Amino acid sequence: MTEHIFRHGDYLVIATIIDDPIYLEEPFIRTTEWVRNPQG
């Protein structure tokens, strides 16, 4: 499993890549995004 964390302005993006050639035919990729709330 590999995780990449990116920040684009007020956005935080986490991309998770699971590469398991025994159980998966291709890498499983999932991304999650958060937006910064300046009043929070």
mmCIF entry with sequence, helices, sheets and N, C-alpha, C, O atoms, coordinates in Angstrom:
data_MODEL
# 
_entry.id   MODEL 
# 
_entity.id                         1 
_entity.type                       polymer 
_entity.pdbx_number_of_molecules   1 
# 
_entity_poly.entity_id                      1 
_entity_poly.type                           'polypeptide(L)' 
_entity_poly.nstd_linkage                   no 
_entity_poly.nstd_monomer                   no 
_entity_poly.pdbx_seq_one_letter_code       MTEHIFRHGDYLVIATIIDDPIYLEEPFIRTTEWVRNPQG 
_entity_poly.pdbx_seq_one_letter_code_can   MTEHIFRHGDYLVIATIIDDPIYLEEPFIRTTEWVRNPQG 
_entity_poly.pdbx_strand_id                 A 
# 
loop_
_entity_poly_seq.entity_id 
_entity_poly_seq.num 
_entity_poly_seq.mon_id 
_entity_poly_seq.hetero 
1 1  MET n 
1 2  THR n 
1 3  GLU n 
1 4  HIS n 
1 5  ILE n 
1 6  PHE n 
1 7  ARG n 
1 8  HIS n 
1 9  GLY n 
1 10 ASP n 
1 11 TYR n 
1 12 LEU n 
1 13 VAL n 
1 14 ILE n 
1 15 ALA n 
1 16 THR n 
1 17 ILE n 
1 18 ILE n 
1 19 ASP n 
1 20 ASP n 
1 21 PRO n 
1 22 ILE n 
1 23 TYR n 
1 24 LEU n 
1 25 GLU n 
1 26 GLU n 
1 27 PRO n 
1 28 PHE n 
1 29 ILE n 
1 30 ARG n 
1 31 THR n 
1 32 THR n 
1 33 GLU n 
1 34 TRP n 
1 35 VAL n 
1 36 ARG n 
1 37 ASN n 
1 38 PRO n 
1 39 GLN n 
1 40 GLY n 
# 
_struct_asym.id          A 
_struct_asym.entity_id   1 
# 
_struct_sheet.id               AA1 
_struct_sheet.type             ? 
_struct_sheet.number_strands   3 
_struct_sheet.details          ? 
# 
loop_
_struct_sheet_order.sheet_id 
_struct_sheet_order.range_id_1 
_struct_sheet_order.range_id_2 
_struct_sheet_order.offset 
_struct_sheet_order.sense 
AA1 1 2 ? anti-parallel 
AA1 2 3 ? anti-parallel 
# 
loop_
_struct_sheet_range.sheet_id 
_struct_sheet_range.id 
_struct_sheet_range.beg_label_comp_id 
_struct_sheet_range.beg_label_asym_id 
_struct_sheet_range.beg_label_seq_id 
_struct_sheet_range.pdbx_beg_PDB_ins_code 
_struct_sheet_range.end_label_comp_id 
_struct_sheet_range.end_label_asym_id 
_struct_sheet_range.end_label_seq_id 
_struct_sheet_range.pdbx_end_PDB_ins_code 
_struct_sheet_range.beg_auth_comp_id 
_struct_sheet_range.beg_auth_asym_id 
_struct_sheet_range.beg_auth_seq_id 
_struct_sheet_range.end_auth_comp_id 
_struct_sheet_range.end_auth_asym_id 
_struct_sheet_range.end_auth_seq_id 
AA1 1 THR A 2  ? HIS A 8  ? THR A 2  HIS A 8  
AA1 2 TYR A 11 ? ILE A 18 ? TYR A 11 ILE A 18 
AA1 3 PHE A 28 ? VAL A 35 ? PHE A 28 VAL A 35 
# 
loop_
_atom_site.group_PDB 
_atom_site.id 
_atom_site.type_symbol 
_atom_site.label_atom_id 
_atom_site.label_alt_id 
_atom_site.label_comp_id 
_atom_site.label_asym_id 
_atom_site.label_entity_id 
_atom_site.label_seq_id 
_atom_site.pdbx_PDB_ins_code 
_atom_site.Cartn_x 
_atom_site.Cartn_y 
_atom_site.Cartn_z 
_atom_site.occupancy 
_atom_site.B_iso_or_equiv 
_atom_site.pdbx_formal_charge 
_atom_site.auth_seq_id 
_atom_site.auth_comp_id 
_atom_site.auth_asym_id 
_atom_site.auth_atom_id 
_atom_site.pdbx_PDB_model_num 
ATOM 1   N N  . MET A 1 1  ? 0.847   -1.167  0.000   1.00 0.00 ? 1  MET A N  1 
ATOM 2   C CA . MET A 1 1  ? 0.000   0.000   0.000   1.00 0.00 ? 1  MET A CA 1 
ATOM 3   C C  . MET A 1 1  ? 0.892   1.228   0.000   1.00 0.00 ? 1  MET A C  1 
ATOM 4   O O  . MET A 1 1  ? 1.879   1.306   0.731   1.00 0.00 ? 1  MET A O  1 
ATOM 5   N N  . THR A 1 2  ? 0.518   2.186   -0.840  1.00 0.00 ? 2  THR A N  1 
ATOM 6   C CA . THR A 1 2  ? 1.243   3.444   -0.941  1.00 0.00 ? 2  THR A CA 1 
ATOM 7   C C  . THR A 1 2  ? 0.245   4.577   -0.786  1.00 0.00 ? 2  THR A C  1 
ATOM 8   O O  . THR A 1 2  ? -0.830  4.549   -1.386  1.00 0.00 ? 2  THR A O  1 
ATOM 9   N N  . GLU A 1 3  ? 0.596   5.573   0.018   1.00 0.00 ? 3  GLU A N  1 
ATOM 10  C CA . GLU A 1 3  ? -0.256  6.739   0.186   1.00 0.00 ? 3  GLU A CA 1 
ATOM 11  C C  . GLU A 1 3  ? 0.493   7.983   -0.266  1.00 0.00 ? 3  GLU A C  1 
ATOM 12  O O  . GLU A 1 3  ? 1.667   8.172   0.053   1.00 0.00 ? 3  GLU A O  1 
ATOM 13  N N  . HIS A 1 4  ? -0.205  8.824   -1.013  1.00 0.00 ? 4  HIS A N  1 
ATOM 14  C CA . HIS A 1 4  ? 0.328   10.112  -1.440  1.00 0.00 ? 4  HIS A CA 1 
ATOM 15  C C  . HIS A 1 4  ? -0.598  11.186  -0.898  1.00 0.00 ? 4  HIS A C  1 
ATOM 16  O O  . HIS A 1 4  ? -1.819  11.080  -1.014  1.00 0.00 ? 4  HIS A O  1 
ATOM 17  N N  . ILE A 1 5  ? -0.015  12.222  -0.306  1.00 0.00 ? 5  ILE A N  1 
ATOM 18  C CA . ILE A 1 5  ? -0.783  13.320  0.265   1.00 0.00 ? 5  ILE A CA 1 
ATOM 19  C C  . ILE A 1 5  ? -0.421  14.583  -0.506  1.00 0.00 ? 5  ILE A C  1 
ATOM 20  O O  . ILE A 1 5  ? 0.749   14.955  -0.602  1.00 0.00 ? 5  ILE A O  1 
ATOM 21  N N  . PHE A 1 6  ? -1.449  15.238  -1.057  1.00 0.00 ? 6  PHE A N  1 
ATOM 22  C CA . PHE A 1 6  ? -1.269  16.445  -1.849  1.00 0.00 ? 6  PHE A CA 1 
ATOM 23  C C  . PHE A 1 6  ? -2.063  17.577  -1.227  1.00 0.00 ? 6  PHE A C  1 
ATOM 24  O O  . PHE A 1 6  ? -3.121  17.357  -0.638  1.00 0.00 ? 6  PHE A O  1 
ATOM 25  N N  . ARG A 1 7  ? -1.550  18.783  -1.361  1.00 0.00 ? 7  ARG A N  1 
ATOM 26  C CA . ARG A 1 7  ? -2.300  19.961  -0.956  1.00 0.00 ? 7  ARG A CA 1 
ATOM 27  C C  . ARG A 1 7  ? -2.380  20.901  -2.145  1.00 0.00 ? 7  ARG A C  1 
ATOM 28  O O  . ARG A 1 7  ? -1.359  21.278  -2.721  1.00 0.00 ? 7  ARG A O  1 
ATOM 29  N N  . HIS A 1 8  ? -3.604  21.278  -2.511  1.00 0.00 ? 8  HIS A N  1 
ATOM 30  C CA . HIS A 1 8  ? -3.852  22.213  -3.605  1.00 0.00 ? 8  HIS A CA 1 
ATOM 31  C C  . HIS A 1 8  ? -4.665  23.359  -3.036  1.00 0.00 ? 8  HIS A C  1 
ATOM 32  O O  . HIS A 1 8  ? -5.894  23.291  -3.009  1.00 0.00 ? 8  HIS A O  1 
ATOM 33  N N  . GLY A 1 9  ? -4.004  24.407  -2.585  1.00 0.00 ? 9  GLY A N  1 
ATOM 34  C CA . GLY A 1 9  ? -4.712  25.545  -1.987  1.00 0.00 ? 9  GLY A CA 1 
ATOM 35  C C  . GLY A 1 9  ? -5.404  25.119  -0.707  1.00 0.00 ? 9  GLY A C  1 
ATOM 36  O O  . GLY A 1 9  ? -4.749  24.710  0.252   1.00 0.00 ? 9  GLY A O  1 
ATOM 37  N N  . ASP A 1 10 ? -6.739  25.215  -0.687  1.00 0.00 ? 10 ASP A N  1 
ATOM 38  C CA . ASP A 1 10 ? -7.504  24.825  0.496   1.00 0.00 ? 10 ASP A CA 1 
ATOM 39  C C  . ASP A 1 10 ? -7.930  23.364  0.460   1.00 0.00 ? 10 ASP A C  1 
ATOM 40  O O  . ASP A 1 10 ? -8.668  22.929  1.344   1.00 0.00 ? 10 ASP A O  1 
ATOM 41  N N  . TYR A 1 11 ? -7.496  22.599  -0.524  1.00 0.00 ? 11 TYR A N  1 
ATOM 42  C CA . TYR A 1 11 ? -7.872  21.196  -0.654  1.00 0.00 ? 11 TYR A CA 1 
ATOM 43  C C  . TYR A 1 11 ? -6.724  20.296  -0.210  1.00 0.00 ? 11 TYR A C  1 
ATOM 44  O O  . TYR A 1 11 ? -5.563  20.536  -0.541  1.00 0.00 ? 11 TYR A O  1 
ATOM 45  N N  . LEU A 1 12 ? -7.069  19.258  0.545   1.00 0.00 ? 12 LEU A N  1 
ATOM 46  C CA . LEU A 1 12 ? -6.115  18.223  0.931   1.00 0.00 ? 12 LEU A CA 1 
ATOM 47  C C  . LEU A 1 12 ? -6.609  16.923  0.307   1.00 0.00 ? 12 LEU A C  1 
ATOM 48  O O  . LEU A 1 12 ? -7.750  16.517  0.527   1.00 0.00 ? 12 LEU A O  1 
ATOM 49  N N  . VAL A 1 13 ? -5.751  16.274  -0.470  1.00 0.00 ? 13 VAL A N  1 
ATOM 50  C CA . VAL A 1 13 ? -6.125  15.054  -1.179  1.00 0.00 ? 13 VAL A CA 1 
ATOM 51  C C  . VAL A 1 13 ? -5.201  13.934  -0.716  1.00 0.00 ? 13 VAL A C  1 
ATOM 52  O O  . VAL A 1 13 ? -3.981  14.099  -0.685  1.00 0.00 ? 13 VAL A O  1 
ATOM 53  N N  . ILE A 1 14 ? -5.783  12.800  -0.359  1.00 0.00 ? 14 ILE A N  1 
ATOM 54  C CA . ILE A 1 14 ? -5.015  11.612  -0.005  1.00 0.00 ? 14 ILE A CA 1 
ATOM 55  C C  . ILE A 1 14 ? -5.352  10.530  -1.016  1.00 0.00 ? 14 ILE A C  1 
ATOM 56  O O  . ILE A 1 14 ? -6.513  10.144  -1.152  1.00 0.00 ? 14 ILE A O  1 
ATOM 57  N N  . ALA A 1 15 ? -4.348  10.043  -1.723  1.00 0.00 ? 15 ALA A N  1 
ATOM 58  C CA . ALA A 1 15 ? -4.520  8.971   -2.701  1.00 0.00 ? 15 ALA A CA 1 
ATOM 59  C C  . ALA A 1 15 ? -3.884  7.709   -2.129  1.00 0.00 ? 15 ALA A C  1 
ATOM 60  O O  . ALA A 1 15 ? -2.705  7.705   -1.776  1.00 0.00 ? 15 ALA A O  1 
ATOM 61  N N  . THR A 1 16 ? -4.666  6.645   -2.040  1.00 0.00 ? 16 THR A N  1 
ATOM 62  C CA . THR A 1 16 ? -4.201  5.363   -1.530  1.00 0.00 ? 16 THR A CA 1 
ATOM 63  C C  . THR A 1 16 ? -4.171  4.370   -2.681  1.00 0.00 ? 16 THR A C  1 
ATOM 64  O O  . THR A 1 16 ? -5.167  4.205   -3.387  1.00 0.00 ? 16 THR A O  1 
ATOM 65  N N  . ILE A 1 17 ? -3.041  3.710   -2.875  1.00 0.00 ? 17 ILE A N  1 
ATOM 66  C CA . ILE A 1 17 ? -2.879  2.747   -3.961  1.00 0.00 ? 17 ILE A CA 1 
ATOM 67  C C  . ILE A 1 17 ? -2.500  1.403   -3.348  1.00 0.00 ? 17 ILE A C  1 
ATOM 68  O O  . ILE A 1 17 ? -1.488  1.282   -2.657  1.00 0.00 ? 17 ILE A O  1 
ATOM 69  N N  . ILE A 1 18 ? -3.327  0.402   -3.611  1.00 0.00 ? 18 ILE A N  1 
ATOM 70  C CA . ILE A 1 18 ? -3.058  -0.954  -3.132  1.00 0.00 ? 18 ILE A CA 1 
ATOM 71  C C  . ILE A 1 18 ? -2.704  -1.802  -4.340  1.00 0.00 ? 18 ILE A C  1 
ATOM 72  O O  . ILE A 1 18 ? -3.503  -1.945  -5.266  1.00 0.00 ? 18 ILE A O  1 
ATOM 73  N N  . ASP A 1 19 ? -1.509  -2.360  -4.327  1.00 0.00 ? 19 ASP A N  1 
ATOM 74  C CA . ASP A 1 19 ? -1.034  -3.190  -5.429  1.00 0.00 ? 19 ASP A CA 1 
ATOM 75  C C  . ASP A 1 19 ? -0.754  -4.586  -4.884  1.00 0.00 ? 19 ASP A C  1 
ATOM 76  O O  . ASP A 1 19 ? 0.249   -4.800  -4.203  1.00 0.00 ? 19 ASP A O  1 
ATOM 77  N N  . ASP A 1 20 ? -1.636  -5.535  -5.183  1.00 0.00 ? 20 ASP A N  1 
ATOM 78  C CA . ASP A 1 20 ? -1.496  -6.913  -4.721  1.00 0.00 ? 20 ASP A CA 1 
ATOM 79  C C  . ASP A 1 20 ? -1.705  -7.833  -5.921  1.00 0.00 ? 20 ASP A C  1 
ATOM 80  O O  . ASP A 1 20 ? -2.845  -8.174  -6.235  1.00 0.00 ? 20 ASP A O  1 
ATOM 81  N N  . PRO A 1 21 ? -0.641  -8.239  -6.592  1.00 0.00 ? 21 PRO A N  1 
ATOM 82  C CA . PRO A 1 21 ? -0.788  -9.019  -7.824  1.00 0.00 ? 21 PRO A CA 1 
ATOM 83  C C  . PRO A 1 21 ? -1.412  -10.400 -7.612  1.00 0.00 ? 21 PRO A C  1 
ATOM 84  O O  . PRO A 1 21 ? -1.870  -11.012 -8.577  1.00 0.00 ? 21 PRO A O  1 
ATOM 85  N N  . ILE A 1 22 ? -1.442  -10.898 -6.391  1.00 0.00 ? 22 ILE A N  1 
ATOM 86  C CA . ILE A 1 22 ? -2.030  -12.209 -6.144  1.00 0.00 ? 22 ILE A CA 1 
ATOM 87  C C  . ILE A 1 22 ? -3.557  -12.141 -6.156  1.00 0.00 ? 22 ILE A C  1 
ATOM 88  O O  . ILE A 1 22 ? -4.211  -13.011 -6.731  1.00 0.00 ? 22 ILE A O  1 
ATOM 89  N N  . TYR A 1 23 ? -4.129  -11.109 -5.524  1.00 0.00 ? 23 TYR A N  1 
ATOM 90  C CA . TYR A 1 23 ? -5.578  -11.003 -5.397  1.00 0.00 ? 23 TYR A CA 1 
ATOM 91  C C  . TYR A 1 23 ? -6.219  -9.981  -6.343  1.00 0.00 ? 23 TYR A C  1 
ATOM 92  O O  . TYR A 1 23 ? -7.421  -10.059 -6.598  1.00 0.00 ? 23 TYR A O  1 
ATOM 93  N N  . LEU A 1 24 ? -5.452  -9.037  -6.861  1.00 0.00 ? 24 LEU A N  1 
ATOM 94  C CA . LEU A 1 24 ? -6.010  -7.984  -7.704  1.00 0.00 ? 24 LEU A CA 1 
ATOM 95  C C  . LEU A 1 24 ? -5.415  -8.054  -9.104  1.00 0.00 ? 24 LEU A C  1 
ATOM 96  O O  . LEU A 1 24 ? -4.214  -8.269  -9.265  1.00 0.00 ? 24 LEU A O  1 
ATOM 97  N N  . GLU A 1 25 ? -6.262  -7.871  -10.116 1.00 0.00 ? 25 GLU A N  1 
ATOM 98  C CA . GLU A 1 25 ? -5.774  -7.856  -11.497 1.00 0.00 ? 25 GLU A CA 1 
ATOM 99  C C  . GLU A 1 25 ? -5.102  -6.535  -11.850 1.00 0.00 ? 25 GLU A C  1 
ATOM 100 O O  . GLU A 1 25 ? -4.226  -6.486  -12.714 1.00 0.00 ? 25 GLU A O  1 
ATOM 101 N N  . GLU A 1 26 ? -5.521  -5.457  -11.172 1.00 0.00 ? 26 GLU A N  1 
ATOM 102 C CA . GLU A 1 26 ? -4.921  -4.141  -11.390 1.00 0.00 ? 26 GLU A CA 1 
ATOM 103 C C  . GLU A 1 26 ? -4.903  -3.413  -10.051 1.00 0.00 ? 26 GLU A C  1 
ATOM 104 O O  . GLU A 1 26 ? -5.648  -3.792  -9.147  1.00 0.00 ? 26 GLU A O  1 
ATOM 105 N N  . PRO A 1 27 ? -4.083  -2.387  -9.895  1.00 0.00 ? 27 PRO A N  1 
ATOM 106 C CA . PRO A 1 27 ? -4.013  -1.672  -8.624  1.00 0.00 ? 27 PRO A CA 1 
ATOM 107 C C  . PRO A 1 27 ? -5.360  -1.061  -8.241  1.00 0.00 ? 27 PRO A C  1 
ATOM 108 O O  . PRO A 1 27 ? -6.098  -0.577  -9.099  1.00 0.00 ? 27 PRO A O  1 
ATOM 109 N N  . PHE A 1 28 ? -5.669  -1.089  -6.948  1.00 0.00 ? 28 PHE A N  1 
ATOM 110 C CA . PHE A 1 28 ? -6.886  -0.486  -6.412  1.00 0.00 ? 28 PHE A CA 1 
ATOM 111 C C  . PHE A 1 28 ? -6.513  0.910   -5.932  1.00 0.00 ? 28 PHE A C  1 
ATOM 112 O O  . PHE A 1 28 ? -5.639  1.065   -5.080  1.00 0.00 ? 28 PHE A O  1 
ATOM 113 N N  . ILE A 1 29 ? -7.174  1.921   -6.477  1.00 0.00 ? 29 ILE A N  1 
ATOM 114 C CA . ILE A 1 29 ? -6.843  3.317   -6.173  1.00 0.00 ? 29 ILE A CA 1 
ATOM 115 C C  . ILE A 1 29 ? -8.067  3.995   -5.574  1.00 0.00 ? 29 ILE A C  1 
ATOM 116 O O  . ILE A 1 29 ? -9.166  3.920   -6.125  1.00 0.00 ? 29 ILE A O  1 
ATOM 117 N N  . ARG A 1 30 ? -7.864  4.658   -4.438  1.00 0.00 ? 30 ARG A N  1 
ATOM 118 C CA . ARG A 1 30 ? -8.945  5.404   -3.788  1.00 0.00 ? 30 ARG A CA 1 
ATOM 119 C C  . ARG A 1 30 ? -8.409  6.769   -3.387  1.00 0.00 ? 30 ARG A C  1 
ATOM 120 O O  . ARG A 1 30 ? -7.309  6.887   -2.847  1.00 0.00 ? 30 ARG A O  1 
ATOM 121 N N  . THR A 1 31 ? -9.206  7.803   -3.661  1.00 0.00 ? 31 THR A N  1 
ATOM 122 C CA . THR A 1 31 ? -8.818  9.156   -3.266  1.00 0.00 ? 31 THR A CA 1 
ATOM 123 C C  . THR A 1 31 ? -9.865  9.726   -2.324  1.00 0.00 ? 31 THR A C  1 
ATOM 124 O O  . THR A 1 31 ? -11.054 9.419   -2.422  1.00 0.00 ? 31 THR A O  1 
ATOM 125 N N  . THR A 1 32 ? -9.396  10.558  -1.413  1.00 0.00 ? 32 THR A N  1 
ATOM 126 C CA . THR A 1 32 ? -10.252 11.245  -0.454  1.00 0.00 ? 32 THR A CA 1 
ATOM 127 C C  . THR A 1 32 ? -9.854  12.711  -0.440  1.00 0.00 ? 32 THR A C  1 
ATOM 128 O O  . THR A 1 32 ? -8.667  13.037  -0.418  1.00 0.00 ? 32 THR A O  1 
ATOM 129 N N  . GLU A 1 33 ? -10.855 13.605  -0.451  1.00 0.00 ? 33 GLU A N  1 
ATOM 130 C CA . GLU A 1 33 ? -10.582 15.038  -0.468  1.00 0.00 ? 33 GLU A CA 1 
ATOM 131 C C  . GLU A 1 33 ? -11.219 15.716  0.739   1.00 0.00 ? 33 GLU A C  1 
ATOM 132 O O  . GLU A 1 33 ? -12.320 15.364  1.163   1.00 0.00 ? 33 GLU A O  1 
ATOM 133 N N  . TRP A 1 34 ? -10.507 16.690  1.274   1.00 0.00 ? 34 TRP A N  1 
ATOM 134 C CA . TRP A 1 34 ? -11.031 17.554  2.328   1.00 0.00 ? 34 TRP A CA 1 
ATOM 135 C C  . TRP A 1 34 ? -10.834 18.999  1.916   1.00 0.00 ? 34 TRP A C  1 
ATOM 136 O O  . TRP A 1 34 ? -9.880  19.330  1.211   1.00 0.00 ? 34 TRP A O  1 
ATOM 137 N N  . VAL A 1 35 ? -11.745 19.861  2.360   1.00 0.00 ? 35 VAL A N  1 
ATOM 138 C CA . VAL A 1 35 ? -11.643 21.290  2.082   1.00 0.00 ? 35 VAL A CA 1 
ATOM 139 C C  . VAL A 1 35 ? -11.462 22.012  3.407   1.00 0.00 ? 35 VAL A C  1 
ATOM 140 O O  . VAL A 1 35 ? -12.182 21.748  4.370   1.00 0.00 ? 35 VAL A O  1 
ATOM 141 N N  . ARG A 1 36 ? -10.496 22.927  3.454   1.00 0.00 ? 36 ARG A N  1 
ATOM 142 C CA . ARG A 1 36 ? -10.215 23.683  4.669   1.00 0.00 ? 36 ARG A CA 1 
ATOM 143 C C  . ARG A 1 36 ? -11.325 24.699  4.923   1.00 0.00 ? 36 ARG A C  1 
ATOM 144 O O  . ARG A 1 36 ? -11.772 25.387  4.005   1.00 0.00 ? 36 ARG A O  1 
ATOM 145 N N  . ASN A 1 37 ? -11.757 24.784  6.164   1.00 0.00 ? 37 ASN A N  1 
ATOM 146 C CA . ASN A 1 37 ? -12.759 25.747  6.571   1.00 0.00 ? 37 ASN A CA 1 
ATOM 147 C C  . ASN A 1 37 ? -12.070 26.802  7.433   1.00 0.00 ? 37 ASN A C  1 
ATOM 148 O O  . ASN A 1 37 ? -11.737 26.515  8.583   1.00 0.00 ? 37 ASN A O  1 
ATOM 149 N N  . PRO A 1 38 ? -11.843 28.021  6.916   1.00 0.00 ? 38 PRO A N  1 
ATOM 150 C CA . PRO A 1 38 ? -11.101 29.028  7.682   1.00 0.00 ? 38 PRO A CA 1 
ATOM 151 C C  . PRO A 1 38 ? -11.827 29.475  8.949   1.00 0.00 ? 38 PRO A C  1 
ATOM 152 O O  . PRO A 1 38 ? -11.176 29.974  9.866   1.00 0.00 ? 38 PRO A O  1 
ATOM 153 N N  . GLN A 1 39 ? -13.149 29.317  9.038   1.00 0.00 ? 39 GLN A N  1 
ATOM 154 C CA . GLN A 1 39 ? -13.887 29.713  10.235  1.00 0.00 ? 39 GLN A CA 1 
ATOM 155 C C  . GLN A 1 39 ? -13.995 28.567  11.249  1.00 0.00 ? 39 GLN A C  1 
ATOM 156 O O  . GLN A 1 39 ? -14.538 28.746  12.340  1.00 0.00 ? 39 GLN A O  1 
ATOM 157 N N  . GLY A 1 40 ? -13.471 27.380  10.878  1.00 0.00 ? 40 GLY A N  1 
ATOM 158 C CA . GLY A 1 40 ? -13.607 26.202  11.733  1.00 0.00 ? 40 GLY A CA 1 
ATOM 159 C C  . GLY A 1 40 ? -12.667 26.283  12.833  1.00 0.00 ? 40 GLY A C  1 
ATOM 160 O O  . GLY A 1 40 ? -12.620 25.384  13.673  1.00 0.00 ? 40 GLY A O  1 
# 
